[in-house]
Amino acid sequence: MDVIGELEKYLLTEVAIDMDLGKKSLAPDENLLTQGIIDSLGILKLVSFMEKIFGIKVDNEEIIPENFQTLKALAEFVEKKVKK
């Protein structure tokens, strides 16, 4: 499964769609938080998506900026959780 591709597709179609960013893709190192692509509500939606699609459980203490800052960080977080 292409973790980055799944996350990018979800962010562009479900989270950032309301922002009308005009983006068709996201760079792996693009800062999703400072760019305003995801906010606190977007993070909650994203966590729900990741738990459903990747079969992981995200604990409250894992919802920190470092895990949600970039697509690359998100993918690494998901892959680490899947391996557990």
Secondary structure, DSSP 8 states (H G I E B T S, - for coil): --HHHHHHHHIIIIIGGGGT---S---TT--TTTTTS--HHHHHHHHHHHHHHH-----GGG--HHHHSSHHHHHHHHHHHHH-
